[in-house]
Amino acid sequence: ISYFQVYIIQVSVGSHQWTVKHRYSDFHDLHEKLVSEKKIDKNLLPPKKIIGKNSKSLVEKRQKELEVYLQTLLLKFPVTAPKVLSHFLHFHLYVS
């Protein structure tokens, strides 16, 4: 049985608020695309941790770090988010 952590991230844009659920690997894939396409700092994404990666305290810490990561990305693209980021955040479902 393989086990993986899903992070539930609160997203808010203006008066709209919703949650998205992604694995760390999804964040990594998003980050790789943004680094190559939009020249985002490659060190912006919190690092992958191997030892104790499923401990409750590490999961909570990473959850907060990933929220900060997404907030930072949204600040970098205040007018129009790149398509890959918009899709990741499910903008097409919540923002008109």
C-alpha positions as CSV (number, residue, x, y, z in Angstrom):
1,I,0.0,0.0,0.0
2,S,1.4,3.3,-0.9
3,Y,0.6,6.4,1.2
4,F,0.8,10.0,0.1
5,Q,-0.1,13.2,1.7
6,V,-2.7,15.5,0.2
7,Y,-2.5,19.2,1.2
8,I,-5.7,21.1,1.5
9,I,-5.0,24.8,0.7
10,Q,-7.3,27.7,1.2
11,V,-7.3,30.1,-1.7
12,S,-8.8,33.6,-1.6
13,V,-8.9,36.1,-4.4
14,G,-11.0,39.2,-3.7
15,S,-14.2,38.1,-2.1
16,H,-13.9,34.6,-3.5
17,Q,-12.6,31.8,-1.3
18,W,-12.2,28.1,-1.9
19,T,-10.0,25.1,-1.2
20,V,-7.8,23.1,-3.5
21,K,-6.3,19.7,-2.8
22,H,-2.9,18.7,-4.2
23,R,0.0,16.3,-3.4
24,Y,3.4,17.8,-3.0
25,S,4.4,16.3,-6.4
26,D,1.6,18.5,-8.0
27,F,3.2,21.6,-6.4
28,H,6.6,20.4,-7.7
29,D,5.3,19.9,-11.3
30,L,3.7,23.4,-11.2
31,H,6.9,24.9,-9.9
32,E,9.0,23.3,-12.6
33,K,6.7,24.7,-15.3
34,L,6.7,28.2,-13.7
35,V,10.5,28.2,-13.3
36,S,11.0,27.3,-17.0
37,E,8.1,29.4,-18.5
38,K,8.0,32.4,-16.1
39,K,11.5,32.5,-14.6
40,I,10.2,32.0,-11.1
41,D,12.9,31.6,-8.4
42,K,13.7,27.9,-8.3
43,N,14.2,28.2,-4.5
44,L,10.7,29.5,-3.9
45,L,9.1,26.1,-3.4
46,P,9.7,24.5,0.0
47,P,12.1,21.6,-0.4
48,K,11.0,18.0,-0.5
49,K,11.7,16.2,2.8
50,I,12.2,12.5,3.0
51,I,12.8,11.7,6.7
52,G,9.6,12.0,8.8
53,K,7.7,13.3,5.9
54,N,4.4,12.0,7.2
55,S,4.7,13.3,10.8
56,K,1.9,15.5,11.8
57,S,4.1,18.5,12.7
58,L,6.0,18.3,9.4
59,V,2.7,18.0,7.4
60,E,1.3,21.1,9.2
61,K,4.5,23.0,8.6
62,R,4.6,22.1,5.0
63,Q,0.9,23.0,4.6
64,K,1.7,26.5,5.8
65,E,4.8,26.8,3.6
66,L,2.8,25.7,0.5
67,E,0.1,28.3,1.4
68,V,2.8,31.0,1.5
69,Y,4.3,29.7,-1.8
70,L,0.9,30.1,-3.5
71,Q,0.3,33.5,-2.0
72,T,3.7,34.6,-3.2
73,L,2.9,33.4,-6.7
74,L,-0.4,35.3,-6.7
75,L,1.5,38.5,-5.6
76,K,4.0,37.9,-8.5
77,F,1.1,37.8,-11.0
78,P,-1.4,40.4,-9.7
79,V,-3.3,40.9,-12.9
80,T,-3.3,37.7,-14.8
81,A,-2.0,34.4,-13.4
82,P,-0.2,32.1,-15.9
83,K,-2.5,29.4,-17.3
84,V,-0.8,26.6,-15.4
85,L,-1.2,28.4,-12.1
86,S,-4.9,29.3,-12.9
87,H,-5.6,25.6,-13.6
88,F,-3.8,24.5,-10.5
89,L,-5.9,26.8,-8.4
90,H,-9.1,25.9,-10.2
91,F,-9.8,29.5,-11.1
92,H,-12.0,28.3,-14.0
93,L,-14.4,26.9,-11.4
94,Y,-14.6,29.9,-9.0
95,V,-13.7,33.2,-10.6
96,S,-15.8,34.8,-13.3
